[in-house]
């Protein structure tokens, strides 16, 4: 159901009440923030991973079939609702496996009509675990060679998991596939559910027993896939990791990206900002937000005004004496405020946070004033091929109108197809599912504010802070760009955390993030805590050592409010159906 607007307008007293509830939760329901200091969290995760690794090496379920026998299997009757065939099954040597040092039976197959998938089955050490991996962008390729949030997960590198992924039904990264209604639905919500069923059937035949636990890990579009599974198919996975989710897909790839593009290319002219401006701009933002270690821990709480850098009369901006002209100030005001209509209502529930500037290069800001940006291209693919009943090959980011009427025209017919914004996760919780959400606060593609807003909607729908934290938690990574990289430590292991939560009932009170150099040596460590807590250096210790940090509740995060045209719904209000060459809209959940 829509979140009442009065909830968004709670005053400071209500925010403090929320924080009090969170503090009470931390003291008594398993978040254990007071004990989840950086060292404790790291030691616990390391010990858990080591224990799982020992088990994986010393035991495991042996295959019941030779790898060569997989290709001959006929599993049509095993999964009657998912027509698929196995194309090949070959030996993959341990040295050729990018997931770790384990030999695998490497299976390829197709789910009708053209969802290509791959499955890596450990030949030894399998611990009855299944891991499904998401993709990125508009997908179009199969990637079973890596997992987004599993850095340091020893069981994954020793063969404890069978791992699968798909191309979501098409073989190129653009939006042309969406002109076909079947392929549109496969990408929008069907392919992962079908892959889960097919992969589990193959696993059962190969090992002679079913997987005991199933997990999903994805970032960006993979995060969208993850939330789609939790919302639509709550029994598919026991544990889900959703990173930087593109779950508000339609509005993100139209209004959000078009807004930044129109903001940078004001009036369709040359770019007001280029990559050369980003370093001095970022330094100014760090000073304005009182960040002393190069990372803003709580950017939502910083309201630095770019107008403070306005060039004086006769001043010319230089790296040593950086300033902004009036167009550049206008551009930054727009980027930090997000896409809004003339009444100040957001058309996407998010905006770029201060401190993310270095990550804008090539995505929001071009290298040259006459160049182009990633946002320009993202909008083009979605607007031309994905959101209308028929292709619109001439549309560009300039054609997006930031009005309520245009919002309804684009978003409403596609909510049931592309978007995973349902906050009602009761069925997932009831099935025993556990969800770890995470997002980099310096994300240049998908503003982290949107994930915060979704999580708050889940809290509202699921009965509050404590009830939600019992099965779903959000972790925000300062300085981290889209799905990793950026200025903050971005390597972490959420896979071990979600496995422990599922199998041992141990909810993650913190996650340890790490920066590494080119040879894999850790150069910085920092804990991250469940929303709305941030890690602050309260000890005065080294900024690059996790032990310097303790959890502090963020008033800005707890009190986040959005004046948004849309809403997070309990059930999809509109579901698209392709009938006789046109989209019809019906009520109900897809």
N, C-alpha and C positions, 0 to 999 in steps of 0.2 A: 504494500500500500504506500501511497505517497507519504513522505515525512512531513508532519504539520509544520507550516512555516513559522509558527510561534516557537517551535523547538529550536529553529535556527536563530531565533532572536533572544535566547536566554541571556540574562545579564550576568555580571560578574559573580554574583552570589551563587547562581546555579552552576557556573563553571567550577567554582571552588567546591561546591557540593559534589560534583562529579569527581574532582581530584581526590576528595576525601574518601569517596567510595573506592577509587582505584587504589589508594594507599591502604585501605582496609583489606582489599583483595590481595595486595602484595604481601600482607602480613599473615594471611591465613588460608589461602586456597591453592598453593602450589606454585605461584609465580616466584615466590622466594627471592624477591629482588634484593633484599638486604644481604642475602648470602650469595647472590649471583654476581660477585665481583669478577673482574676480568680473569684473574688467575683461577678462581674456582670453576668458572664456566669452561675455561680452556682445559683444565685438568680433567673435569668430568667427561667432556666430549672425547678427549684423547683416550681416556681409560675405556670408555664405551666402545670406541672404534677399534681399539686394540683387542678388546675381548671378542668382538664380532669377527675380527680378522683371524684370530687364533682358531675360533670355531670353524670358520670357512676353510682354512687351510687343512685342519685336522680331520674334517668330516665333510659331509655333504651327500646329496642324493646323486647316485650315478645314473646315466641315461639308460632307459629300458630299450632303446632302439639305436642302431648305428645312424650316424648323420645322413648317410646315403639313403636310408630308408624313409627319411622325411618327405622327400620330393614325390614319392609314390603314394603318399597318404591321400585318401579321399575323405574329407571331413565335412562334406555337404550336410550330412544328416546330423552332425554334432552341433552345428550352429545354423539351424534352418533359416533364421532371419537375416543371415549375413552370407550371401553367396561370395565365396572366395576360392582361389586356387593358389597352390604353392608353385612357384616358377622354378626355384632351384634351392638346393641345400648343399653347401660346400664347407670343407674344413677351413677354419681361420686360425692360423698359427698364433701362439701367444705373443710373439714379437710383432705381429701385424695388427694387434688389437689396441686401438688408441684408448680404450677404457681402462686397460690394465694388463698385467702379465698373466692372461689366462686364455687358453685355447677355447674356441667356440665352434659350434655348428652354426653357420651363417646362412640364415633362411631368407629368401626373397619371395614375395607373393603379390597378388592383386586382389583387391576387394571390388566387386562390381560397382560402378562401371569401370573406374580407372584409379582407384586409390592404391598406389604402390606403397608397400611396406617392407620393412626389414626387421629381422629378429635375430638377436645374438643369444645362443643357448650355451651356457658354460658346460664344458665336457667334464669338469670335475669341480668340486667345491660348492655346488649350488645349494643354497639354504632355503629353498622353497619361496624365494622372493621374486616378484615380477615388477619391473620398473618400465613405465612408458614415458617417453621423452617428447616434449613439444618442439615446435619449430619457431621460426622468426619471420618478421615481415608479413608477406602474403603467402608464405611457405613456398611450395613448388619444388621441394627437394626432400630427400630422406636423410635424416641425421641420427644414427644410433651411436656415433663415435664420441659423444660428449654429453654431459648433463650440466644444467645451468648452475645449480647450487649444491655441488657435491665435492668441493675442493677438500681433499684430505679424507674423504670417506673411504677408508681402507677396504671394507667389505666389497665395495663396487670394483676396486682394482684387483681383487682376488677371486672374483667370480661368484659372489654370493647372489647376484641378481641376473635373471634373464632380462634382456633389454630390447625394447621395440620402439619404432617410430614410423611415421608415414609422411607422404607429401601432401596430405589432405585433399587428394583427388585431382591434382593438376601438376604439370611438369615445367612450369615457368613462373617467375616471380611477379609478373604483372597481374592486372585485374581482368584480363580478357575472359578468363574462365567463368567469371560471374555472369556472362551473357547466357549461359546455359543454366536453367533452374536446378537441375540435379547437382551439378558441380557447385553451384552456389550453396545449396543446403549441405553438401558434403564438407565444404570449407566452414560454413557457419556453425554447424553443431553436430553433424552425424559421424564424421570419419573417426574420431577418437573412440566413441562408443563402440563402433563396429570393429575397430582394430583391437580393442580390449577383449572382445569376445573371441575374435579369430586367434589372437596370440595365446590366450589362455587355453584354447582347445588344442593348439599345437604343443604347448608346454605339457599339457596333461598326457598327450600321446608319447612325447619324447621321453619324459621321466617316469611315466607310469603312475603319476599322481599329480593332482592339481597344485597350483601355487597356493601357499598358505596365506600370504599377504601380498597385496598389490599396491603400488605407489605410482604417483605421477609427478614429474618435475618439468616445469617449463617457464620461460621468461618471454615477455613481450607478447607476440601472438601465442607463444606457449603458455603464458600466464592467462590469456584469454581462454585457451583450451582447458586449462586447469579449472578455472571457475565455471566454465560451461559444464564440465563433468560433475563438479560438486552440486550445481544447481539442477541440472536436468537428469543426470544419471548417478544418483547418490550411492548406489551399491557397487559401482565399478571399481572404486579404489578405497583402500583403508586410510591411506595418508596422501595428501596432496600438497605440493609446493607450488605456489603461484607467484612468480616474480614479475614486477613491473607490468601488470596485466593490461592488455589492450581490450579490456572487457567492455568499455563504452565505445566500441569499435566505430560505429557510424559517425557519431559526433566528433570523435578524435580525428579521424582521417578526412573530415570535411571542415568543420568549424574551427577546431583547435589549430590544425596545420595551416589552414587558409588565413587565419587571423595573424599568426606570426609572419607568414609570407607577405600579407598586405601591410603589416606593420613595418617590416624591413624595406619593402619596395613601395614606399608611400606613393600613392597616386599612380602606380605602375611604372615609376621612374627608377633610376639607379638605386642601389642599396644604400641606405643611410649609414649602416655599419658594415664593416668587413672584418675578416679574421684578425687583421692588424690592430683593431681597436679592442680586442677581447682581453688581452693580458693587462693593459693599464686599467681598463674598466673593472676587471675582476679584483685587482688590487685595491681600487677605490671602494668597491663593495665590501671587501674584507675589513677595511678600516671603518667604514660606516656601520658595519654590524659588529664591531668590536671583537673580531676573530683574531686571536693572537698566534694560532698555530697553523694558519692557512686553510682551515676548514670551519665552516659555520655549523655548529652542533644542532642548532634549533632555528633553521632559516625561516620557518613560518612565523617566528616571533620577531623577525627583523623587518622594519618598515623604512629602511633607508630610501631617500628620495633622490633619484638621478638629477633632479633640477639643481641640487647643490653643486653639481659639476658644470653648470652652464658657463660658457665662455664669457669672459668679460669683454667689454667693447674693445675691439682691436686685437684681442688675443687670438693667436693661432695655436691649435692643439698640436703638441709634440709628445713623444713618449715621456720626456722629462717634465713636461708641463701640460698634462692631459686635461682636456676639457671637452664639453659636448655642445654642439650647436642645437638650435631649437628643434630641428627635425629629429635629431638623435635622441633628445630628451623625450619627445613625443613617442618615438619608437619604443623606448624602454618603458615608459609608463604603460603602453599598451601590452607589451610582452609580460610585464609583471602583474597586470590586472586580469589578463585572459579575455577570451572572446565575449563581448557583451553587446546587447542591443541598445537602442537609444534610451531605454529606461534603466540601464545598468544591470540587467539580468544576464547571467552567464548562459551561453549556449553550449558550453562544455564545462563539467564540474571541476575545473582545475586551471592552473596558470603556472608559469615558470617561477621558481623560487630564486631569491637572491643567493648568489654563491655558485650558480650553475653556469656562469658566463663562458668559462673556458671550454665547456662542452658543446657550445652552440656552433662551433666551426663546421661548416659544410652542411649542417642540418638546418639551422635557423638563419645563419649568417653566411654569405658566400665569401670566397677568397678575394674576389674583385667586385667592385661596385656594379659592373656590367654583367656579372656572372649570374648563376642560379643557385638554388638551395635544395636540399633534400625535401623540405616541406612543400615546395612547389610541385615536385614530382609525386609525392605521396597523394596530394589532393587530386592531381590529374587522373591517376589510375582509379581511385575510388569514385570520383565524380563522373567520369566518363562511362565506367563499365559496371559499377557495383550497386549503386543506390537507386537507379531509375529502372523502369520497366523495359526500356530498350536503350541501346548504346547512344551516348551523347558525345560524339568524337571531337567536338569543337570546344567543349567546356574547359576552363582553367580555373585556377584559384581566384582569379579576379571576378568570376561570376558568382561566387558565394555572397549571399546577402545575409547580414547579421540582423535578422528580424524574426519575430515569433512565427510569422506565416511561413518563411522559408525553412525554419527549424521543423515545423510540422510536416512540411512537404518532403523533407529528406529523412528525418529521423523516425517518425512514427510508423511508416510502412515497413521499416527494416528492423525494428526492435526485436521481433520474434525470430529473425533470421540471423543477424550478426551479433547482437549484443548479449552480454552475460551480466546483467545488472540486478538480478533478483536477490534481495537480501535474505529471503526466507530459506535458511539452510537447515530447517528442522529435520527433514528426511535424512540428510547427510549426517547430522549429529546423532539421530536415532540409530543409524546403522553402525555407529561407533567411529565414524570418520573424524580425522584430525587434519586441520588446515593451517599451514604456515604461509602467510602473505609476506612479501618483502618488496621494498622499493628503494632505489637510490634517490636521495634528495637532490642530487645534481642531474637528474634525468633530463636530457635534452629532447627526447622523442615523446615521452608520455609523462606529463606532469604528475609528480607523486601526490599532489593534493587530491587528485581524483581517487586514488586508492585509499587515502585517509577518509574521504567522504563516503566511499562505499563501505568501509569497515565500520564507520559510525552508524551507517544505516543498518548493517548487520546487528550491531549492538542494540539498536532501537527495536529491531524486529524480534531478536532472539532473547529478549528479557533482560538486557543490561550488560554491564561490564563483566561481572563475574560469570554469568551464564555463558557469555560468548567466549571468554578466555578459557573456559573448560574444554573447548574443542577447536578454537580458532584464534590465532594471534598474528599481529602485524608487527614487523620489524622494519625500521627506516634507517638507511645507511648514509650518514653524512658525507657529502662530497662525491658520492659515487654516481657515475654516469649511467646511461641506459644499459642495464643487464651486466654492469661491470665497468672497470676502468674509472677514469676520472681522477680526483685528487685525494679521495679517502680510501682506506683499506677496503678492498672489495672481494677478496677470496674468503669463502666461508663454507661450512658444511651443514646445510639444513637437512640433508638426507638422513644422516645419522640421528639428528634431532627428531625428525618426524617418525623414524623407525622406533626410537626409544619411547616416543609418546604413544605409538600404536601398540607396541608389544609389552611395554613395561609400565605404562601409565605415567611416565615421567615427562611432564610438560616443560618446554624450554623456558627457563627464566632469563636466558640471555643467549646470544650467538656471538662467537668470536670471529671477528673479521681481521684479515691479514693483508699486508702489502708485501710483495716479493720482488726480488731483483731478477735479472735475466738468467741466473743460475738456480733460481728457486729458493734463495735464502730470504727469510723473513726480515723485512726492514721496518715494519711498524705493525702493531697490533692494537685493536680497540674493540671493546664489547659494544653490542647493540642490545637494547632492551625492548620489551613489548610496549607498543603504543599505549599511552602517550608519554612514556619515559624516554629521556635522552641521556646519553653518557656525557657527563661533564667532568673536567679535570678539577676535582675538589681537593686534591692532595698536594698540588704544586709539583708533582713528579714530571718526568719526561713525557712530552706529548705523544711520543711514538711507542709508549709502553702501556699496555692494557691495565696494569695495576694502578695507574694514576687516576682511573676513572671510577665514578660511582653513579648510580641511577638517580636522576632528578626529574620530577614530574614537570611536563611542559604545559603551562597554562594555555599557550597559543594552540597547541595540538588538541588539548581536551576541549577547548572552546571554539574549535573551527566551525564556522557557519558559512553557508553559500546561498546566495540569491540566484537560484538556477531555474531555468525554464523547464527542465526535465525533472525526473524523480526516479528513485530506485523503487521498483515495484515488486510486490509479492505475487508473482505470476506475470506472464507477459500479456500486456494489454492488447497487443496486436500481433497477429501471426500471418506472415505472408504465404499465400498459396498460388501457385502458377496454374491457371486454368484457361485453356483456349487462347494462349498467347498474351495473357495479361495477369497482373497480380490482383488477387482478391484479398480482402482483409476480414478475418474472422476473430471472434473473441476466444480467449482461452489460452492454455499453456501448450506449447508445441511438444 
